[in-house]
Amino acid sequence: MNTLLQNTDLSFQLLAIQPEHDEALYHVIRNVLIEIGENKEGTVFVDESIKKLSHHFHGNGKCYFVAKAGQKILGGCGIAPLDGAPTTGYCELQRMFLLPEGRGNGAAKELMKNCLTFAKDHGYTHCYIETMESMERAVRLYKSFGFEAIEKPLGNTGHHACKHRMLKKL
């Protein structure tokens, strides 16, 4: 899917993740976490899955969309079942990261729309997010899509440094 963003010259594609995207996405995630000072234990920074996201997001009920401008990977976002969810029907929005040039122009909104549509189409009833409080723009984006803050973590994400938790009924 090609999209020309409003009020910008940035044209990008949203693609389903492929193995050839893995290395670039690994660097996007790590660089963004370094940029915001969240390159630490208890975040996805130390999660082995970011080395091969195409493998992590392969299978039923999983997806990962990549935003690409020209030959450059700007970032991406995915949906997967929430490991250790309180009941069936819960998914988790995962690995939402964009390089600075991919921010503030609608790319994140397009990624969110695609992920939430996928979640609904695959029978999920709730979508859970964990993020860092330092990611204020991301939190505003999630709120604009109807996510609400919750007190306690859900599931077994392993990301204990992510203190901001949100949930959306789909």
N, C-alpha and C positions, 0 to 999 in steps of 0.2 A: 504494500500500500504506500503510495507516494502522497505526501502532504506538503503544501506550501503554507507555512505559518503566517498568520495575519501580522501586520506591522513589522515585518522582518523579511530579509532576503533569504533566510535559511529555509532550504527545502530539504526534507529528510524522508527516509523510508522507515517504516516499521516492518521488521522481519521476524519470523520465528527463528529462535536461536539455532545455530548450526555449529558443529565442532570448530570450524574455522574462526568463529567469533570468540572462542574461549580465552585465548591469550590477551586480546585487547580488553575484554571485559574484566579479566583479572586485574589488569593495570588500572582500569578506570576505578574499580572499587577501592583498591589499595590507595591510589592517589587521592581520591576524594576523602577517604578516612584520614590520611596524613594531613591533607589541607585543613580539615576541621579539628584536628587534634584528637581524633578518636581511634587512632591506630594502637589499640591495646587489647589485652585479654578481656574476654567477655563480649567481644563484638565479632562481627563476621570477618574482621581483619585476620583473625587466626583460624578461621573456618576453612578446612581443606576443600570444601565443596566449591569455593570460588575459583579453584584452579581449572575445573572442568564443569562449568555451569551447564553445558549442553547435556552432560550425563546426569547431573543432579535434577534437571527439569525434564527428563525423558520419562514418559510413562503416563498412565491414566490419571486424569485430574490435575495434570501439571502443564504449565506453559511458561515461556519466557520470551518477551518481546524485546528486540534490539532496535534502538534508534540509531540510524546511520545517515550521515550527510556526506555525499560523495563516497570517498573510500574510508572516511573516518567514523569509527564507532564512538557515538556520543554517550552511550549508556544503555540502560535497560531496566526492566522490571518483570517480576514473575509471580505466579500463583502456584502453590503446592498445598496438599492437605496439611493441616496443622497437626504435627506429631504430638500425641498425648492430649488431644482435644477432649473437652469434657463430654462431648457427645458427637455423633456423626454429623456431617454437614458443615463443619468448620474448615476453612482454608486460611492460609496465611499469605499476605502480600509480602514478597521477599525481594531482597537485593535491588531496591530502587535507588539507583545512583546515576547521576549525570555529571559530565564534565562541565566546567564553567560556561563554555560556549553553547552548551545544550540547555542551559537554564534560562528561565524568564521569558520564554518565547512560545510556550504551549506544548513543548515536547512531553513534559511530565504529565500534563493533562491527557494527552493522547495515549500515553502508556497506561495511565490509570483506567481510562475508559475501556481500552482493550482488555486489560486484566480483569476488571469487574464484569465485563460482558462474558468473558470466558468462564469466570466463576459461576455466574448465574446459569449460563448454558450447560454447565456440568453439574448442576444440582446442589451446589453449596448454598447454605442458608445464612451463613455468617462469614465475615472476613475480618481477620485479626492482623494487627500491625504492631511491631515493636520498633522503636527508633530512639535516638538520643535526643535529649532536650536541646542540645546545641543545633539540631537540624530544624530550626524554626520555620524556614520556608516549606519544608516537607510537611511539618505538622499543620501549617495553614492549608496546604493543598489537601491533606487527608480530611481535615474538618470541612472543607468546601465540598467534598464528596460524601459527607454525611457520617464520617467516622466520629465516634465519641470516646473521650478518655475513660479508661477503667483503672481501678486501683491495683488489682493483682494481676500477675502474669497468667496467661493461659498456655497450656501445653508444655512441651519440653523443647524449647528452641535452643537452649544452651547459651543464650546471649544475655547474661545477667547484668551487663553494663548498660543495656538498653532500658532505661527507667521510664520512658514514655510509652504507654500501651494504649491502644485504641481498638475499638470494635465497631463493625457496621453490620446491621441486619440487611441482607440482600433481598 
